[in-house]
Amino acid sequence: MGVEAAGRPPRARPDRLPHRAPPRAGPHGPHPRAGRRRPGRARRLAGRRRHLRGGPLRPRLPRPGDRRAPVGARHLAPGGGAAAVGPRLAARPPPRGRRRRRPPARARGLPGPRRDHPCPVDRAPHTPATPRRLRRSRAAPRRARQLRRPRAPRPAPRPRRLAPVQLRPPAPRRPPPGGVPVTSLLTTRPDAVPGGAAPAVIVTGAGGPAGIAVVRRLIALGHRVVAVDADPTATGAALATVGLTVPRADHPHFVDALVAVATAQGADALIPTVAEELPALSAGADRLAAAGVATWLADPAAVAVCCDKAAFARTLRAAGVPHPPTTDTTSALVEVPGPWVVKPRAGRGSRGVRLLDRRSEVVEALCTDPSLVAQTRLHGREFTADTLVSRTGEILTVVPRWREETKAGISVKGTTFDSEAVTDVVVGALEAVGLTGPANVQGFVAPDGDAAVVEINPRFSGGLPLTLAAGADVVSAYLTGIREPDRQLEHLWFTPGVSMRRYHAEVFTDRSGAPVADPSVSAAVWA
């Protein structure tokens, strides 16, 4: 063995120690050819130095007759597999589970065993070895691999048989001549079977915020709810027990469709959440009562006053209730100071509302569209009060809340509060109009504390969930008043300071309309 350069480990296999230590370097360093060999010549190993050949070696264990036993052999545990250390260290055994055995020749696809190797007993007899020059070269296995038989192509997979898809015919948009339009079933849950079940409650306008709030509250109370809407994809229909589509309120068969729904689903009460439906429902109250459906509808005259902003302004002015100056004519615009807000006489949700600062713009708007009204723009803090008035005109509750943030006319952030000034103004507006049932009153509180009413909607409001969370269950009380008209309803109290932060929530349904679990909601909520 040669000698390595200074500062380097001796050239030797990592699993063996050299027989002798490398010579020490002289004063001028090691010899320049120390540890080198001639290029181009393979290192010859003597026959006796089999331990220096390559390949995996097994650990050498002490055998009897050894003149020099390896160091540490006496300390080996019986049956232990540790390698001995000493002048000749055995290579480390390969780790178990990683050593791959070479498969036999036939398993590797070769023609057979080499002729210079002895054949197994159950095969052909051994033949004498051929001379070295006639033996197969190492490239023979590679040529043998080329002689493999090509694999047969795999058969094509059989096409899977799919179940036939049954498409539901679309609901007819136009009613049959002289008949009632057929409703299309959107959602039917197992507990929606009319036979033997409790009477259901019909909720109209299931696609609006007020309808969704009423449906959710009734479902939480354990009622069977039949949600109806003119939109087949109404969200409230997916939340209710049964969801159906009906014509719009201005359709001549609107009440007939509700009677058909009540007869098919076994409903005994109806809760409207759209103000435009109240005139048609009031006109068809007798037909609904004949079908066993009870209602609690306000006086049509009071509803008409609430739905006409010009008539509502004249009514409050006559009753002495604080209200911003309003006019629908250009001649009376002198009595309405600016700045102004121009909006339709019959509308909701801040649709078509414009804020104008010039009188010329207001005059042009009124002359262009006679259905608009001009009103003095109030400054201060906007509020909404959810109310419930008994059939006899008694105020059961007034829950005022601040409208901290609105989107598309719907309150998304609010907080309940208690104010005697706001309560007195709201009660005065309700008594002036003569409204009964649910209603929401909107107005402003000036910086000096004076309150004024802007409008009244004869229905549940879109911010109804905040009123329910504050403790005033106006939905349950209203349903009780529908089913038991002669019962004396109790006053409802609420907690001031309750805040609401509204966000978007998703409702998932499959093709049949059945609800699909929300992946973002815990499974316990759906149980």
QUIKAWO-V983126 format. One record per backbone hydrogen bond with DSSP energy under -1.0 kcal/mol. NH is the residue of the N-H (numbers start at 1). CO is the residue of the C=O. If there is no record, write none. Layout:
nh:co
NH:CO
NH:CO
This chain:
nh:co
8:5
16:13
29:26
34:31
36:33
41:38
49:46
52:49
53:50
66:63
73:70
76:73
80:77
85:71
98:95
108:104
109:106
110:105
117:114
123:120
134:131
140:137
143:139
144:140
145:141
146:142
147:144
148:145
179:176
186:243
189:241
192:189
197:194
200:266
201:224
202:269
203:226
204:271
206:228
208:205
212:208
213:209
214:210
215:211
216:212
217:213
218:214
219:215
220:216
221:217
222:219
223:218
226:201
227:242
228:203
229:244
234:231
236:206
239:235
240:236
242:225
243:187
244:227
246:229
251:248
254:251
257:253
258:254
259:255
260:256
261:257
262:258
263:259
264:260
265:261
266:262
267:262
268:200
270:294
271:202
277:274
278:275
281:277
282:278
283:279
284:280
288:284
289:285
290:286
291:287
292:289
293:288
294:268
303:299
304:300
305:301
306:302
307:303
309:345
312:308
313:309
314:310
315:311
316:312
317:313
318:314
319:315
321:316
327:374
335:332
336:333
340:356
341:375
342:354
343:373
345:371
354:342
356:340
362:358
363:359
364:360
365:361
366:362
367:363
368:364
369:365
372:369
373:343
374:327
375:341
376:325
377:339
381:445
383:443
384:401
385:441
386:399
387:439
388:397
389:437
390:394
393:390
396:388
399:386
401:384
402:415
403:382
404:402
404:413
405:413
407:410
410:407
412:405
413:405
414:500
416:498
417:400
423:419
424:420
425:421
426:422
427:423
428:424
429:425
430:426
431:427
432:428
433:429
434:430
435:430
437:389
439:387
440:457
441:385
442:455
443:383
444:452
445:381
446:450
449:446
452:444
453:322
454:442
455:442
457:440
459:457
464:461
466:463
468:464
469:465
470:466
471:468
472:467
474:472
477:473
478:474
479:475
480:476
481:477
482:478
483:479
484:480
487:484
492:396
495:470
497:416
500:414
502:412
510:514
513:510
516:508
521:518
525:522
527:523
